[in-house]
Amino acid sequence: MADLLVYRAEGEAVVHGGDLYGFTVTEWRLPATYPPFAAVLFVPTTGIPVPALKALFLAGNALLLAWLLALSARLAGRTAPVPLLCAATALALWLEPVFQTLLFGQVNLAITGLVLWDLTRPPGARAKGLALGIAAGVKLTPAIFIAYLFLTARRKEAATATASFAGTALLGALLLPAATVDFWTRRLFETGRVGKAWIIDNQSLQGLVARVTGSAAPGLAWVLPAAMVAVTGLWLATRARHVHGSDRWGILLTACTALLVCPISWSHHWVWCVPLLAVLLAEGRTLLAATTALVFTARTMWLVPHAGDRDLHLPWWQQACASPYPLLGLALLAGAAVALRRRSGTLPERRPGAALPDGSQPSASSSSASMIR
C-alpha cells in the first residue's frame, strides 16, 4: 500500500507544517502529486497506526467496490439484489485495476464512485454537480465531466461542479497558501514527477505511443493524437446522449476519453471497467462483455519484459500485450462511432421537445442537448 503511505505523509505535512511537495516516502521515493485540498482530507489518517490504517483502507475499498457496482447497475438501468451484489463484488476483485487499487491503497474507487453517483442522480437533483467538483478537486481528471455537462447543455449542473471544484482550490489556498502556489504554478506541469510515462504501468495514449516509438518523450507524436482523441471522444459522448436519450454511454465514453488523453493513467485508474462491464451485460452483449473482462483480468502488461528500460525496446508482437487498456479504449471509441453512425441513420431527425429515442419525454436539458447535433 505504497500510495496509502504517501497519503498519510501528506496529512502529516499539513499537520506539522512541512513542505507538502518536498518529501518522498517508501523505497520508491514517491512524492505527493495531488492538489493541496487532497492533503487536507488525508489529515485524519495521521492519527491511525499504519497497520490499522491499511486494514481500514482494505475494508473500505471492498465496500466502495460494492457501492460502485450498485451505481454501475443504476447506470445500466438495473437493480442489484444483495446476493448478486456480493457475488459481483467478489468477482470484480479479480479485475486488474480493482486489485491494483487495493494493492496500492489507492482512492480510485472513491473518486469513480463520487462521479458516478453524482451523474446518475435524477435531473434537477439538489446540488447535482457538487460531488463531481469535489472529486475533481482530489484528482484533476474528473474535471473532463464538467466539459461533458457543458456540451450536453446542462449548464446549471456544470456551473455547480465548476464552483465546487473552485471551492476545493480556494480551501486549499486558505489552509495551505504556499503549497497551493507551488502546486498550481509548478508541480501541476511536472508530469514526470508522477512517474515515467513510458513504463508499462502507464496505460494512457502517451504510454502506448512512447513504447511503440521507443521514445521516452514522444512529444507531438502523442500530443496531437491526444488532442484529436479528446475532441472526438467528447463529441461521441455528447452524440451518444442525444441518440440514446440517456447518459449511459455518454458517461462511459467521457471516462474512456479522460483515461486515454491523461498524460499518465496507471493501470489502476481504469476501474471504470466496472460500470463498462455492467452496461455491456445489461444490454445483452455477452461476448463483448466476456472479451472486455478477459482484457482486464489477463494482466498481459505484467507478462512482457519490463525491467529497467526494456519497456522501450519491446518487439512489435509484444506491443499489444504491453498496452491492452489504451487499445481497448481506442476500440471502444471507434465502435461507438460506427454504432452511432448506424443508429443515427435509422432515426428521424428530432425536434427540440419531441420524445427521446426510448419513447420517454425529454427534460429541458436533454431538449437543449439535441441542438448540439
Disulfide bonds with the S-S distance in Angstrom:
none
